Amino acid sequence: MSFPVGGPVGPYPYEETADVRSGPDLHPALLGLLPYLGVWRGRGKGGYPTIDDFDYAQEIRFSHDGRPFLYYESRAWRIDPDGQPIAPAAREVGWWRPQPDDSIEVLLSHPTGVMELYLGRIDGTKIEIVTDAVLRTATAKEVASGHRLYGIVDGALMYAYDMGAMGKSLHPHLSARLERVAG
């Protein structure tokens, strides 16, 4: 096997954008997800039968590069009752792939060793997805299933996430309200 030779190259020329007013044209397949495009920040509540309840802050970014999927990134951090940061929390990245029949495929990967494939439906500004498959590394905590509901309500991104993990069936785990800060 041989490797190509040559000089340096410039930066990646196809950066994603979370703003429909700049960057590449939005692919027509993404029109149903247009209300989600942008950067969102807000607060949420979390809990589970195996952990104490907690407050968190979160930033979610939906961006595109002109192809028929959205890039998704979520970063969360634990906060105290006054909203001050305590520590980093969950992260996930993935792709939201709308289909012509208003179904959607969502692929998510977590640094904790979990990968999830969700299938669901787009119904106006509401998206409901459930896991079709969950893969885990040998060192990941046991996560077996998930159910997520997203919606744009009064201009805010609202969501709820039920999780099946640690030998428990689906239970409420996270819910948040995020406001658009860019896009």
C-alpha positions as CSV (number, residue, x, y, z in Angstrom):
1,M,0.0,0.0,0.0
2,S,1.3,3.5,-0.8
3,F,0.2,6.8,0.6
4,P,-0.4,9.9,-1.4
5,V,2.3,12.6,-1.4
6,G,1.8,16.3,-1.7
7,G,1.9,19.6,0.1
8,P,-0.3,20.9,2.8
9,V,-4.0,21.5,2.2
10,G,-6.2,24.3,3.3
11,P,-8.9,24.0,6.0
12,Y,-12.0,21.8,5.5
13,P,-14.0,23.7,2.8
14,Y,-17.5,22.4,3.8
15,E,-18.1,23.5,7.3
16,E,-21.5,23.0,8.8
17,T,-23.7,26.0,9.6
18,A,-26.4,26.4,12.2
19,D,-27.6,29.5,10.4
20,V,-29.7,29.2,7.2
21,R,-28.7,32.8,6.2
22,S,-25.0,31.7,5.7
23,G,-23.2,28.7,4.3
24,P,-24.6,26.2,1.8
25,D,-28.2,26.0,0.7
26,L,-30.4,23.8,2.9
27,H,-31.1,20.5,1.3
28,P,-34.8,20.2,0.5
29,A,-35.1,17.0,2.5
30,L,-34.4,19.1,5.7
31,L,-37.3,21.5,5.3
32,G,-39.3,19.6,8.0
33,L,-36.4,20.1,10.4
34,L,-35.8,23.8,9.6
35,P,-37.4,24.9,13.0
36,Y,-34.6,22.9,14.8
37,L,-31.7,24.4,13.0
38,G,-29.6,26.6,15.2
39,V,-27.9,26.7,18.6
40,W,-30.1,26.2,21.7
41,R,-29.2,26.7,25.4
42,G,-31.2,26.2,28.6
43,R,-31.8,24.3,31.8
44,G,-33.2,20.9,32.6
45,K,-33.9,18.5,35.4
46,G,-32.6,14.9,35.5
47,G,-33.0,11.8,37.6
48,Y,-33.3,8.1,37.5
49,P,-34.2,5.4,40.0
50,T,-30.4,4.6,40.5
51,I,-29.2,8.2,40.9
52,D,-30.1,11.4,42.8
53,D,-32.1,14.1,41.0
54,F,-30.0,16.9,39.5
55,D,-30.2,20.2,37.7
56,Y,-28.2,20.8,34.5
57,A,-27.6,23.3,31.7
58,Q,-27.2,22.3,28.1
59,E,-26.3,23.5,24.6
60,I,-27.6,21.7,21.6
61,R,-26.5,22.5,18.0
62,F,-28.3,21.5,14.9
63,S,-26.2,22.3,11.7
64,H,-26.0,21.2,8.1
65,D,-23.5,21.2,5.3
66,G,-25.9,21.1,2.4
67,R,-26.5,17.4,2.4
68,P,-29.8,15.7,3.5
69,F,-29.0,15.3,7.2
70,L,-28.5,17.5,10.2
71,Y,-25.4,17.3,12.4
72,Y,-26.4,17.2,16.1
73,E,-24.2,18.0,19.1
74,S,-25.2,18.2,22.7
75,R,-23.1,19.3,25.6
76,A,-24.4,19.4,29.2
77,W,-23.0,20.4,32.5
78,R,-24.3,20.0,36.1
79,I,-25.3,23.2,37.8
80,D,-26.1,24.2,41.4
81,P,-29.4,25.7,42.5
82,D,-28.1,29.2,41.6
83,G,-27.3,28.0,38.0
84,Q,-23.5,28.0,38.6
85,P,-21.5,25.3,36.8
86,I,-20.4,22.3,38.9
87,A,-18.9,19.8,36.4
88,P,-19.2,18.6,32.8
89,A,-22.0,16.1,32.2
90,A,-23.3,14.2,29.2
91,R,-22.2,14.7,25.6
92,E,-23.5,13.2,22.5
93,V,-23.0,13.7,18.8
94,G,-24.8,12.3,15.8
95,W,-26.9,12.8,12.7
96,W,-30.6,13.3,12.2
97,R,-31.7,11.8,8.8
98,P,-35.2,12.7,7.7
99,Q,-36.9,10.4,5.2
100,P,-39.5,11.2,2.5
101,D,-42.3,9.6,4.4
102,D,-41.8,11.9,7.5
103,S,-40.0,9.2,9.4
104,I,-36.6,10.0,10.8
105,E,-33.4,8.0,11.7
106,V,-31.2,9.4,14.4
107,L,-27.8,8.1,15.1
108,L,-26.1,9.1,18.4
109,S,-22.7,8.3,19.9
110,H,-21.7,9.0,23.5
111,P,-18.1,9.2,24.9
112,T,-19.3,6.8,27.6
113,G,-19.1,3.9,25.1
114,V,-22.8,3.9,24.1
115,M,-24.1,4.2,20.5
116,E,-27.8,4.4,19.8
117,L,-30.0,4.2,16.7
118,Y,-33.4,5.8,17.0
119,L,-36.3,5.6,14.6
120,G,-39.3,7.8,14.7
121,R,-41.6,10.3,13.1
122,I,-41.7,14.0,12.3
123,D,-45.1,15.5,13.0
124,G,-44.9,19.3,12.3
125,T,-42.6,20.7,15.0
126,K,-42.9,17.5,17.1
127,I,-40.4,14.6,16.8
128,E,-40.8,11.3,18.6
129,I,-38.1,8.7,18.4
130,V,-37.4,5.3,20.1
131,T,-34.3,3.1,20.1
132,D,-34.1,0.4,17.5
133,A,-30.6,-0.6,18.6
134,V,-28.2,0.2,21.4
135,L,-24.6,-0.8,21.2
136,R,-22.2,-0.7,24.2
137,T,-18.5,-1.2,24.7
138,A,-17.4,-3.7,27.4
139,T,-16.8,-0.9,29.8
140,A,-20.0,1.2,29.2
141,K,-22.8,1.3,31.8
142,E,-25.8,-0.9,30.8
143,V,-28.2,1.2,28.6
144,A,-30.9,-0.9,27.0
145,S,-33.4,1.5,25.5
146,G,-34.5,5.1,25.0
147,H,-37.5,7.1,24.1
148,R,-37.2,10.8,23.2
149,L,-39.8,13.5,22.5
150,Y,-38.7,16.8,21.0
151,G,-40.8,19.8,20.1
152,I,-40.7,23.5,19.4
153,V,-43.2,25.1,21.8
154,D,-43.6,28.9,21.9
155,G,-40.2,29.3,20.2
156,A,-38.4,27.1,22.7
157,L,-36.9,23.6,22.1
158,M,-38.5,21.3,24.7
159,Y,-37.6,17.7,25.1
160,A,-38.0,14.7,27.4
161,Y,-35.9,11.5,27.5
162,D,-37.0,8.3,29.1
163,M,-34.2,5.7,29.5
164,G,-34.1,2.0,30.2
165,A,-30.8,1.2,31.9
166,M,-29.1,-0.6,34.8
167,G,-31.8,-3.4,34.8
168,K,-34.7,-0.9,34.9
169,S,-37.4,-0.5,32.2
170,L,-38.0,2.9,30.6
171,H,-38.2,5.7,33.3
172,P,-38.1,9.5,33.0
173,H,-34.4,10.6,32.9
174,L,-34.1,14.1,31.4
175,S,-36.2,17.0,30.4
176,A,-35.3,20.5,29.4
177,R,-36.3,23.8,27.9
178,L,-33.8,25.5,25.6
179,E,-33.9,28.9,23.9
180,R,-32.5,29.6,20.5
181,V,-29.3,31.7,20.9
182,A,-28.1,31.5,17.2
183,G,-29.3,30.4,13.8
